[in-house]
Amino acid sequence: MMELHVERTIAAPPERVFDWLADPKSLKAAPPVFGAKLADGSSEPRKGAVRVVTGAGIWFEEEYTEYDPPRSYSYRILRSVPGFVHEGGTLTFSPVDAGAGTHVDWVTRYTHPLWSGGKAFEPVSSRLLRWSFRAVLDGCAKALEMS
């Protein structure tokens, strides 16, 4: 099982950072993401809601498994291309600078089934996912720190 851990501090309050990152529409601000939406008829993210994310060489259907604004949310990939066996991911939001900033801690655990490259694909996917997570966090910082 691979564990990927990415952190970033963003100069915006936790409520704004949480809302931006939890909203599938915001993910399009990151270069690898072409589109993202809630797929279960939900009008906003919540525990049990399902989102679909499409990007450069990827497609994920994810369920929000925990939702505790503005502290954290967790998700699990239900289906994907390439294939993942996903143990889950969590984003945690901690206030810094007397609440004017937010430290985001993003952790995910996964592996690939044999038909999707198995362990041989993990070094490639970990680099791609780390780059993608950083691009999403950079997009969040750019959107919120400029406003």
N, C-alpha and C positions, 0 to 999 in steps of 0.2 A: 504494500500500500504506500503510495506516494503522499507526502504532506507538503503542501505549498503554502508559504506564509509571506504576505506582502503587507507592508505598513506605509502610512503616509500621514503627515500632519497637514491639515487644510485650514486656512485662515477664514473660517466661517463657523457659526455656532452649530452644535451637534444636531439641533432640530432641522436645520436647512440641509446639512450634509446627509443626514439619514434620509430625509424626504427625497433628495436628488438621487441618491444611489438606489433607493428602493423602487423608484418609479421607472418601469421599463423604458418609457419614452426617452429618458435621459441617457440611456446607454448608447444611443445613436451618436452621441458627442465623441465617443471613442472611435478612433480610426478602424479597428477591426470589426466593429458592429455595423451592419447594414440596417437592421431593424429589430425591434423588440416590442412585445405587446402582451397584455394579459389575455389568456386564451380560454378562460372558463366563464366568460360573461361578467367577470368582476369589473367594477368601475375604478377600483383602487386596490393597491397591494394590501394583503392581510394574510393571516395564517390560513393555509389551505388553498390560497389562490395559486393559479398556475400561470407562469409566463413562458413565452417562446422567444428565444434569442437566435437570430440568424446573423452570421458574419462570414468573414473570409475563411472558407473551408470548414465552417462549423455550423451546427444546428443543435440547439438544446431545448428541451422541454423541462422546466424546473418548477418545483413546488416550494412555496414558502412554508417551512415546517415550524418555524417560531417567528413571532413578530412582536417586538417590544420597543416601540418608538419612545424616545430617540436613542435607546441604549444598544440594541442589537437586533439583527434578524438572521435566521438560518434558512438554508434551502437545500434541496436534494435534487440532483439531475435524475429525472425519470426515464428519459429517452434521449439519445444523442447520436450525432454523426460528427466525428468518429465515435465509436462506442466507448462508454465509460461504465465502470462499476463505481458508483459514487457513494462514499460513506457519508458525505455531507459537507457543507461549507457554512461558515459563520462570519459575519461582519460585525465588529464591536466598535462602538463610537464612544470615546472618552473625551470629556471637556478638558481643554488646556487654555492657558492665558486667561484665567478667570471667566471661562465660558465663551471667549471671543474666537477660539479656535477649537479644532476637533482632531484627535488622533484616531485614525481608522486602522484597525487591525483585521486583516482578511485572511482566513485560514480555510483551506479545503483539503479533503482527503479522497483519493481515488486510485484506481488502477484501470488497466484496459484488459478486456477479455482477449483470448488468443486470436479470435477472428478479426480483432481490431489492432493487432500488432503486439499485444501482450506486453511483457516487461521490456521488450526491445524498443517499443514506441515511447516509453515513459521519459527518457531523456529529452526527446524532441518535444513531446507534449508539455513537459514541465517548463521548458524555455518559452514555448508559445503562450502558455497560460499565464506565466509570470509577466511577459510582455503585455498581454491583453489586460490583465488586472491593473498593471501600472498605467496603461493607456486610459482605462476607465477612471482611475483615481486622478490622473492628470486632467481629464475632461471635466471632472467634478470641480477640481481646484480652479481651472480656468473659468468655468461658468460662474462659480460662486465668489471667487476672489475679485472678479471684475465688477460684480454688481453691488 
